[in-house]
């Protein structure tokens, strides 16, 4: 069974430790994207492709050593 876009985004957010608003803003210029998806919003193929491209590009750059994963702040 294929994962939904939201499931793939949630996995990416865990992997990258990126805030949801940053993903939405950087991928599709919509900082509310993830919260809206969590609330049931449906998106078109264009938005889905742009988000997938952003996540794939981030992973490729991380693999190449150009970016690192943000560290969690300890309280």
PyMOL commands that set and color helices and strands:
alter all, ss='L'
color gray80, all
select helices_A, chain A and resi 5-16+20-28+33-38+45-63
alter helices_A, ss='H'
color red, helices_A
deselect
rebuild
show_as cartoon
